[in-house]
Amino acid sequence: IGEEKRMEGTVISDSVNLASRVEGLTKELGAQLLVTQSVISGLESPDSCKYRFMGSTRVKGKRAEVEIYEILDGLSKDRIEAALRTRGAFEEAVRLMDARRHSEACRAFEKVVALDPLDVPAQRLAERCRGLCEAKSAG
């Protein structure tokens, strides 16, 4: 990018923009590492990596929703085991939330948090569901 007397190297692409948006979700959701479905699909052996579905979300600059996954492998052994124990219940709660069945999702996330009080993404998603339920009942 630049002109004849001034050149600047940079990367501009849809992939970089998406990666930046997904990275921003890590803070919002309290996850260490998030990736998109395309990363999971690109794994040579999907079983070689421990992950869980975090839901579908719209990111700025994208028309379609993007499926997001949390990579668990970077967590401590105890945290990985806890997340894997509750993965089925967690992913069911996520699916309820994606289906906009917020009160059911809220209860489901609360069960996950009761089973694993240190699951920050479950806590954050439960909070989000509570907020959506409150907004719905107020409106």
Phi, psi and chi 1 to 4 in degrees:
 res  aa     phi    psi   chi1   chi2   chi3   chi4
   1 ILE       -  141.6  -65.3  179.6      -      -
   2 GLY   146.8 -155.0      -      -      -      -
   3 GLU  -141.5 -175.4   54.6 -170.3   58.9      -
   4 GLU   -57.1  -41.5 -167.2  174.7  -50.3      -
   5 LYS   -96.5   -7.3  -66.1 -176.2 -179.0 -176.3
   6 ARG  -143.3  118.0 -176.4  177.5  147.1  -91.6
   7 MET  -118.3  143.8  -63.9  -63.3  -72.8      -
   8 GLU  -137.3  129.2 -179.2  179.9  -35.0      -
   9 GLY   -88.6  133.8      -      -      -      -
  10 THR  -157.6  167.6 -171.0      -      -      -
  11 VAL  -116.4  125.6  177.4      -      -      -
  12 ILE  -128.8  117.6  -60.5  175.7      -      -
  13 SER  -167.1  163.5   79.4      -      -      -
  14 ASP   -60.8  -39.0 -173.0   50.3      -      -
  15 SER   -64.1  -41.8  -62.8      -      -      -
  16 VAL   -66.6  -41.3  172.2      -      -      -
  17 ASN   -61.8  -46.1 -177.0   48.6      -      -
  18 LEU   -62.6  -43.8  178.2   58.2      -      -
  19 ALA   -59.6  -40.2      -      -      -      -
  20 SER   -64.1  -42.8  174.9      -      -      -
  21 ARG   -65.1  -42.4  -56.1  -63.6  179.6 -162.6
  22 VAL   -66.1  -39.8  171.1      -      -      -
  23 GLU   -60.0  -38.8 -169.6  -84.8  -27.7      -
  24 GLY   -63.5  -31.5      -      -      -      -
  25 LEU   -68.3  -25.5  -71.8  172.7      -      -
  26 THR   -59.7  -41.4   60.8      -      -      -
  27 LYS   -67.3  -46.2  -65.4  175.0 -170.1   97.9
  28 GLU   -60.8  -39.3 -175.4 -179.5  -36.3      -
  29 LEU   -96.3   -6.9  -63.7  173.5      -      -
  30 GLY    71.1   31.0      -      -      -      -
  31 ALA  -104.3  150.3      -      -      -      -
  32 GLN   -77.8  -40.6 -138.1  172.6    9.5      -
  33 LEU  -148.3  123.8  177.3   62.1      -      -
  34 LEU  -118.6  145.8  -63.6  174.8      -      -
  35 VAL  -137.9  167.4  -61.3      -      -      -
  36 THR   -94.0  169.7   62.8      -      -      -
  37 GLN   -56.9  -35.0  172.2   63.0   46.0      -
  38 SER   -63.7  -32.1   63.1      -      -      -
  39 VAL   -69.0  -45.4  171.5      -      -      -
  40 ILE   -62.0  -44.1  -61.8  -63.2      -      -
  41 SER   -63.4  -29.6  -62.8      -      -      -
  42 GLY   -82.4   -6.2      -      -      -      -
  43 LEU   -66.4  134.1  -67.8  173.5      -      -
  44 GLU   -62.2  -40.8 -163.1  169.2  -63.0      -
  45 SER  -134.5   97.0  173.3      -      -      -
  46 PRO   -55.4  -25.7  -24.3   33.1      -      -
  47 ASP   -76.1   -9.5  -65.8  -24.8      -      -
  48 SER   -76.7   -8.0   66.3      -      -      -
  49 CYS  -129.3  138.5 -176.2      -      -      -
  50 LYS   -96.5  127.3  -65.7  172.0 -171.9   70.9
  51 TYR  -152.8  167.7   55.7   88.5      -      -
  52 ARG  -143.0  149.1   65.2 -178.9  175.3  177.5
  53 PHE   -71.1  130.2 -178.8   58.0      -      -
  54 MET  -108.2   -1.7  -65.9  -70.6  -73.2      -
  55 GLY   113.3  174.5      -      -      -      -
  56 SER  -105.2  140.4  -61.9      -      -      -
  57 THR  -144.3  154.5 -171.3      -      -      -
  58 ARG   -91.3  134.0  -78.4 -142.3 -166.7  -53.2
  59 VAL  -118.4  147.4  -66.1      -      -      -
  60 LYS   -55.8  132.7 -171.4  174.8  178.0 -179.8
  61 GLY    92.9   -3.0      -      -      -      -
  62 LYS  -120.5  137.9  -74.7  -70.5 -151.6 -178.6
  63 ARG   -81.3  -44.5  -70.9 -174.2 -171.8  134.8
  64 ALA   -87.9  154.6      -      -      -      -
  65 GLU   -68.6  152.7  -71.3 -169.5  -22.2      -
  66 VAL  -116.8  131.7  177.2      -      -      -
  67 GLU   -81.2  132.7  -70.5 -174.7   -7.1      -
  68 ILE  -116.4  141.3  -56.2  -65.1      -      -
  69 TYR  -128.3  143.5  -67.9   80.5      -      -
  70 GLU   -95.7  127.0  178.5 -175.8   23.5      -
  71 ILE   -85.2  124.4  -58.6  -62.5      -      -
  72 LEU   -93.7  -17.9  -56.5  172.1      -      -
  73 ASP   -56.3  -27.1  -69.3  -53.7      -      -
  74 GLY   -81.9   -4.7      -      -      -      -
  75 LEU   -82.9  167.7  -57.2  174.1      -      -
  76 SER   -65.4  159.5   71.3      -      -      -
  77 LYS   -55.9  -42.7 -176.7  179.6  176.7 -173.1
  78 ASP   -62.8  -42.2  -68.3  -17.5      -      -
  79 ARG   -67.9  -39.1  -65.2  -59.5  -39.6  129.1
  80 ILE   -61.7  -48.7  -67.9  170.9      -      -
  81 GLU   -60.1  -42.4  -71.1  172.8    0.8      -
  82 ALA   -63.9  -43.9      -      -      -      -
  83 ALA   -65.5  -36.9      -      -      -      -
  84 LEU   -70.7  -34.7  -69.4  175.6      -      -
  85 ARG   -63.3  -35.6  -89.7 -165.7  -52.1  -84.7
  86 THR  -102.5    3.9   60.6      -      -      -
  87 ARG   -55.4  -44.6 -179.8  168.6   55.4 -171.9
  88 GLY   -60.5  -47.3      -      -      -      -
  89 ALA   -66.6  -39.8      -      -      -      -
  90 PHE   -61.9  -49.0 -179.9   92.3      -      -
  91 GLU   -67.4  -31.9  -70.2 -178.7  -12.8      -
  92 GLU   -65.7  -41.4  177.0   59.3   24.9      -
  93 ALA   -62.0  -40.8      -      -      -      -
  94 VAL   -62.6  -43.2  166.2      -      -      -
  95 ARG   -64.7  -38.1  -76.4 -179.7  178.0   71.6
  96 LEU   -63.3  -41.3  -71.9  166.7      -      -
  97 MET   -65.4  -43.7 -168.5  167.1  152.5      -
  98 ASP   -62.1  -30.9  -81.1   -4.5      -      -
  99 ALA   -83.1    4.3      -      -      -      -
 100 ARG    63.0   29.6  -68.1  174.3  174.4   51.3
 101 ARG   -98.6   67.1  -65.4  165.7   55.5 -173.4
 102 HIS   -63.4  -40.6  -60.3  121.3      -      -
 103 SER   -66.3  -38.9   58.0      -      -      -
 104 GLU   -67.3  -40.8  -67.4  172.4   72.6      -
 105 ALA   -63.0  -40.6      -      -      -      -
 106 CYS   -58.7  -48.6 -154.9      -      -      -
 107 ARG   -62.7  -40.3  -72.7 -169.8  -63.9  -84.6
 108 ALA   -65.4  -43.0      -      -      -      -
 109 PHE   -65.4  -37.6  -81.6  120.8      -      -
 110 GLU   -62.8  -34.3  -72.8  168.2   -1.0      -
 111 LYS   -66.5  -40.9  -73.0  179.2 -175.1  176.5
 112 VAL   -62.8  -44.7  172.3      -      -      -
 113 VAL   -65.0  -35.7  171.9      -      -      -
 114 ALA   -64.0  -37.8      -      -      -      -
 115 LEU   -75.8  -31.7  -68.1  168.6      -      -
 116 ASP  -140.8   83.2 -178.1    8.3      -      -
 117 PRO   -61.8  -14.5  -15.7   25.0      -      -
 118 LEU   -94.0    5.1  -60.3  177.2      -      -
 119 ASP   -81.2   92.9 -171.3  -24.9      -      -
 120 VAL   -63.0  -45.8  175.4      -      -      -
 121 PRO   -58.6  -38.6  -29.3   38.8      -      -
 122 ALA   -64.5  -40.0      -      -      -      -
 123 GLN   -61.5  -46.9  -67.0  170.1    8.0      -
 124 ARG   -65.3  -40.7  -60.3  -97.1  175.1   94.9
 125 LEU   -70.5  -33.6  -70.7  169.4      -      -
 126 ALA   -63.2  -42.3      -      -      -      -
 127 GLU   -61.5  -43.8  -71.0  170.1   17.3      -
 128 ARG   -60.8  -43.9 -176.8 -176.1  -72.1  178.0
 129 CYS   -61.9  -44.2  -79.5      -      -      -
 130 ARG   -58.6  -42.8  -77.8 -168.3  -67.0  -85.4
 131 GLY   -62.8  -41.1      -      -      -      -
 132 LEU   -66.9  -38.5  -68.8  167.2      -      -
 133 CYS   -65.7  -42.3  -73.1      -      -      -
 134 GLU   -63.9  -43.1  -70.5  169.7    8.9      -
 135 ALA   -63.6  -38.1      -      -      -      -
 136 LYS   -66.9  -42.8 -167.2  175.5 -171.6  178.7
 137 SER   -73.4  -26.8   64.2      -      -      -
 138 ALA   -78.0  -27.3      -      -      -      -
 139 GLY   -91.3      -      -      -      -      -
